[in-house]
Amino acid sequence: MQDSKDNKILFDFLKDLVANNNREWFKANRARYDAAWERFHQLVGELILQVGQFDESVAFLTPKDCIYRIYRDIRFSQDKTPYKGHFGAYINAAGKKSFYGGYYLQLEPHQVVLASGVWWLPPKEMRALRYAIVDQIDVFEEILEEPEFKKHCPAIGWGTERYKRIPNGFPKDFRRPDLLLCKDFTCACTLKPSDLYKKDHIQYLAGIFHCMKPFNDFLKENVLINLEEMEEMKNIVKFF
């Protein structure tokens, strides 16, 4: 296990990368990238071990299974900067491109993001999930109102976009219209980089993911995906 102070190289590198997002700078600072990349792999590996203690479905994963490349796909983007300004990893038993929820970690220059849930679903599956929430609202609300969960995740839906009205086919007088207006069913919290300098930072991160697990479990239990459709849609699904 590495010293938590080693995590400072992650944020120092990301700050400079965001300020110098070009291939020339990256090439000149390749050694710094390699050191930060190796440390991020170590951090994710340690986190997998901790999360695997309360979610056995992810215990077999390796950092390579979970970590996203830092290189951006600029083919269809107006932003032509070649590198992402963050390190990201998705601890998900079904894979990084799965529709099923997992545990997402993103390190940015000035913050750490932890998230879980479902970022995107095909329309049919999203509609079925909303019906499940309506039918099991007491169960779902109990998960959302659990004190530790609510402390870290006061709102559902990481994305800022919301429907302006309740989708057709759902009760207009539903007592939690905010849940039907969500375009994604995610929960997220942000931490300071200094939280990763603490000696028990891995246990701290895993503890937050642990309180997200009931939310994640509810979604997984109520999202039934056609496997053939999943393979067809993987290329367009974008997680965070």
Secondary structure in CASP SS format (residue, H / E / C, confidence):
PFRMAT SS
TARGET T0000
AUTHOR 0000-0000-0000
METHOD secondary structure of the structure
MODEL  1
M C 1.00
Q C 1.00
D C 1.00
S H 1.00
K H 1.00
D H 1.00
N H 1.00
K H 1.00
I H 1.00
L H 1.00
F H 1.00
D H 1.00
F H 1.00
L H 1.00
K H 1.00
D H 1.00
L H 1.00
V H 1.00
A H 1.00
N C 1.00
N C 1.00
N C 1.00
R H 1.00
E H 1.00
W H 1.00
F H 1.00
K H 1.00
A H 1.00
N C 1.00
R H 1.00
A H 1.00
R H 1.00
Y H 1.00
D H 1.00
A H 1.00
A H 1.00
W H 1.00
E H 1.00
R H 1.00
F H 1.00
H H 1.00
Q H 1.00
L H 1.00
V H 1.00
G H 1.00
E H 1.00
L H 1.00
I H 1.00
L H 1.00
Q H 1.00
V H 1.00
G C 1.00
Q C 1.00
F C 1.00
D C 1.00
E H 1.00
S H 1.00
V H 1.00
A C 1.00
F C 1.00
L C 1.00
T C 1.00
P H 1.00
K H 1.00
D H 1.00
C H 1.00
I E 1.00
Y C 1.00
R C 1.00
I C 1.00
Y E 1.00
R C 1.00
D C 1.00
I C 1.00
R C 1.00
F C 1.00
S C 1.00
Q C 1.00
D C 1.00
K C 1.00
T C 1.00
P C 1.00
Y E 1.00
K C 1.00
G C 1.00
H C 1.00
F E 1.00
G E 1.00
A E 1.00
Y E 1.00
I E 1.00
N C 1.00
A C 1.00
A C 1.00
G C 1.00
K C 1.00
K C 1.00
S C 1.00
F C 1.00
Y C 1.00
G C 1.00
G E 1.00
Y E 1.00
Y E 1.00
L E 1.00
Q E 1.00
L E 1.00
E E 1.00
P C 1.00
H C 1.00
Q E 1.00
V E 1.00
V E 1.00
L E 1.00
A E 1.00
S E 1.00
G E 1.00
V E 1.00
W C 1.00
W C 1.00
L C 1.00
P C 1.00
P H 1.00
K H 1.00
E H 1.00
M H 1.00
R H 1.00
A H 1.00
L H 1.00
R H 1.00
Y H 1.00
A H 1.00
I H 1.00
V H 1.00
D H 1.00
Q C 1.00
I H 1.00
D H 1.00
V H 1.00
F H 1.00
E H 1.00
E H 1.00
I H 1.00
L H 1.00
E H 1.00
E C 1.00
P H 1.00
E H 1.00
F H 1.00
K H 1.00
K H 1.00
H H 1.00
C C 1.00
P C 1.00
A C 1.00
I C 1.00
G C 1.00
W C 1.00
G C 1.00
T C 1.00
E C 1.00
R E 1.00
Y C 1.00
K C 1.00
R C 1.00
I C 1.00
P C 1.00
N C 1.00
G C 1.00
F C 1.00
P C 1.00
K C 1.00
D C 1.00
F C 1.00
R C 1.00
R C 1.00
P H 1.00
D H 1.00
L H 1.00
L H 1.00
L C 1.00
C E 1.00
K C 1.00
D C 1.00
F E 1.00
T E 1.00
C E 1.00
A E 1.00
C E 1.00
T E 1.00
L E 1.00
K C 1.00
P H 1.00
S H 1.00
D H 1.00
L H 1.00
Y H 1.00
K C 1.00
K C 1.00
D C 1.00
H H 1.00
I H 1.00
Q H 1.00
Y H 1.00
L H 1.00
A H 1.00
G H 1.00
I H 1.00
F H 1.00
H H 1.00
C H 1.00
M H 1.00
K H 1.00
P H 1.00
F H 1.00
N H 1.00
D H 1.00
F H 1.00
L H 1.00
K H 1.00
E H 1.00
N C 1.00
V C 1.00
L C 1.00
I C 1.00
N C 1.00
L H 1.00
E H 1.00
E H 1.00
M H 1.00
E H 1.00
E H 1.00
M H 1.00
K C 1.00
N C 1.00
I C 1.00
V C 1.00
K C 1.00
F C 1.00
F C 1.00
END
